[in-house]
Amino acid sequence: MRLSSISTPFKFGNFKIMNRREFNKSLVVATAIGAGASMGMIPLTATASWPESAFKAESVDDAINALYGTTEAESSDAITFKAPDIAENGAVVPISISVDMPNVEHVALLVANNPSPLAATFEIPTPGPTTVGTRIKMGKTSALVAMVKADGKLYKAVSSDVKVTIGGCGG
Amino acid sequence: MTIKCKAKANGDAVEVKVLMKHAMETGLSKDKKTGELIPAHYITEVSCSLNGAEIFRCNLGPAISKNPYLSFIVYGPKAGDTLQLTSLDNMGKTDSGETVVK
């Protein structure tokens, strides 16, 4: 049986390799969580789905590239921001993004001048026009960038500057 | 069970509002007394599900304000359905909450 499985066609061999890779990956993640928990460290790789490289990126383009694998996006009028012109307190800036498209799959909110621009990503498995809102921290006056993936296409919208009069990080 | 949430049906669309209690430390600010950096501690993932099936999820970064607020629209749940919300932070702590759609 063993011999025959080795000499089976390429396809089967390929399948086996993939399984082993997946197993190794899960092992690495499990070890990272275990080590982090036992040593009281921060398990940064707690879940595979949190896009760490995108959240750690230091420029808007890097973050977009880490999320979608490309920075090419159409600009769209269907994306609208609701944000204050002047934020008195940068630690709490209410933002909402409305997207009037039929099949919105993914929305990302970035703050251009923050140390790590990516603030949040939203995954919407049920298609339809959507509005997402949250409150964010802004270090200094900055424009907001929204990335929207709808029908497999990437759209981008940039807001006008939100002025911050007090820093977002206690400064 | 400390996530507060409300969901209101408006035709097909259900608007969900979520309020969580969390310090959301960025890891960049300093303790005022000791001058040492406060370690990063923030919610990374929030998920909303209906009868065990996920209908919305989001990944958050440290740029989200303290005691995060989220609002979003989902399609599918009807008035009377119960939505479950769960959150996970970067230290592996989880929290949950649930609400009945009005």
Chai-1 contact restraints between the chains, C-beta under 6 A:
chainA,res_idxA,chainB,res_idxB,connection_type,confidence,min_distance_angstrom,max_distance_angstrom,comment,restraint_id
A,I42,B,N90,contact,1.0,0.0,6.0,A-B,restraint_1
A,P43,B,G92,contact,1.0,0.0,6.0,A-B,restraint_2
A,A46,B,G92,contact,1.0,0.0,6.0,A-B,restraint_3
A,W50,B,T44,contact,1.0,0.0,6.0,A-B,restraint_4
A,W50,B,E45,contact,1.0,0.0,6.0,A-B,restraint_5
A,W50,B,N59,contact,1.0,0.0,6.0,A-B,restraint_6
A,F55,B,G61,contact,1.0,0.0,6.0,A-B,restraint_7
A,V92,B,S65,contact,1.0,0.0,6.0,A-B,restraint_8
A,N114,B,A63,contact,1.0,0.0,6.0,A-B,restraint_9
A,L118,B,G61,contact,1.0,0.0,6.0,A-B,restraint_10
A,A119,B,G61,contact,1.0,0.0,6.0,A-B,restraint_11
A,A119,B,A63,contact,1.0,0.0,6.0,A-B,restraint_12
A,A120,B,C58,contact,1.0,0.0,6.0,A-B,restraint_13
A,A120,B,L60,contact,1.0,0.0,6.0,A-B,restraint_14
A,T121,B,N59,contact,1.0,0.0,6.0,A-B,restraint_15
A,F122,B,C58,contact,1.0,0.0,6.0,A-B,restraint_16
A,E123,B,R57,contact,1.0,0.0,6.0,A-B,restraint_17
A,T126,B,I55,contact,1.0,0.0,6.0,A-B,restraint_18
A,T126,B,V74,contact,1.0,0.0,6.0,A-B,restraint_19
A,T126,B,Y75,contact,1.0,0.0,6.0,A-B,restraint_20
A,T126,B,G76,contact,1.0,0.0,6.0,A-B,restraint_21
A,G128,B,Y75,contact,1.0,0.0,6.0,A-B,restraint_22
A,T130,B,I73,contact,1.0,0.0,6.0,A-B,restraint_23
A,T131,B,I73,contact,1.0,0.0,6.0,A-B,restraint_24
A,V132,B,F72,contact,1.0,0.0,6.0,A-B,restraint_25
A,G133,B,S71,contact,1.0,0.0,6.0,A-B,restraint_26
A,T134,B,L70,contact,1.0,0.0,6.0,A-B,restraint_27
A,R135,B,S65,contact,1.0,0.0,6.0,A-B,restraint_28
A,R135,B,Y69,contact,1.0,0.0,6.0,A-B,restraint_29
A,I136,B,A63,contact,1.0,0.0,6.0,A-B,restraint_30
A,I136,B,I64,contact,1.0,0.0,6.0,A-B,restraint_31
A,I136,B,S65,contact,1.0,0.0,6.0,A-B,restraint_32
A,K137,B,A63,contact,1.0,0.0,6.0,A-B,restraint_33
A,K137,B,S65,contact,1.0,0.0,6.0,A-B,restraint_34
A,C169,B,L28,contact,1.0,0.0,6.0,A-B,restraint_35
A,C169,B,S29,contact,1.0,0.0,6.0,A-B,restraint_36
A,G170,B,S29,contact,1.0,0.0,6.0,A-B,restraint_37
